[in-house]
Amino acid sequence: MFAVRSWLGTLWIYFWIAFGVILTCIFGWFVPQKWIIAYWNRFQLHIALWGLRVLGGISIEVRGRQYINQERAIYACKHESALETYVMTTLVTRGVMILKKELTYIPLFGWAQWLYGLIPVDRSAGARAMKNMLAAAQKRVEQKRPIIIFPEGHRMKPGTTQKYKPGFLFMAQHLNLPVIPVAHNTGMFWPRHSTHHFPGKVIIEFMEPMMPGADKNAFIEDLQARIEKKCAELNAETVKNYPYTAVNLAGAEEKEKNAA
C-alpha cells in the first residue's frame, strides 16, 4: 500500500511541477514577474501539495508561524529533500531562493527558475560571486521579497549535517536583515535521491529570528546548533509516531546490520 501511495503522490506532484514549468516558460517572457510569483505560490504549488496529501498521504504542519516575515528577512533552512523547497515557497509567498548557477542551465526547469526571479550563484567565481549575490539579494529585498537559503549547500540525510556556509551571513550583515532559522523533518518522508515517499506528517518549524553580531563564527555555530537540535527533536517525534520512517535516519543501516 505504501508503494502505491508513493507512486501516486510522486506522479501527481511531478506532473503539476512539470506543467507549471512549461506554462512559465511559455508565458513568463510576456507577463509581469509578479504574476508568475502569484501563480506558483498561490495556485500551482498548492495543487501539487494537495495531491501529495490526498494521494501520497503526506500532510504538512507548520509551527512558529508568528516568526514568518514576508518582507525583510533571510530564512536559513535545513535541506533534506525537494519537498521543503515547495512548502517554503507557499509559506513565504514572495520568497526567493539562492541556487547554484548550473541549475538555471537545465532546459525548461532552469529557465522557469530564472523567470521566477531566483538568485543564481556561480560558486567558482569566488569574491565576485559574493558581490553579485549581494547585489541581486538587495534588489529582491527592495522588491519586498525575503531570501531563502540552504546554508549546508546541498541535501543532507536526516541526522547528518556539515558546516554551514557563511554566504547568508554576508548578506544579512550588509543588508541588515534578521536570520530566521527553519527546521523540519522532510527527509524522513521524502528521502533524497529517491522517488519513494513515506506517508505521515511533515513538520516545518520556524524559530525566533536572530540578528547577526560581530562574531561571525559564533553566530553561524549558534544558528547551526539551533537548527540541528530542533531537527533532531522533530526526527525523534517522527520515529515515535511513524516507526517505519526510522530507516531514513543516518546510521539506520548500521543499526539493522548489528541487530542481525
Secondary structure, DSSP 8 states (H G I E B T S, - for coil): -HHHHHHHHHHHHHHHHHHHHHHHHHHTTTS-HHHHHHHIIIIIHHHHHHHHHHHH-EEEEEE-GGG--SSS-EEEE--SSSHHHHHHHHHSTT-EEEEEGGGGGSTTHHHHHHHHT-EEE-GGGTHHHHHHHHHHHHHHHHTT--EEE-TTSS---TT------THHHHHHHHHT--EEEEEE-GGGTS-TT------EEEEEEE---B---S-HHHHHHHHHHHHHHHHHHHHHHHHHH-GGGGGGSTTHHHHHHHH-
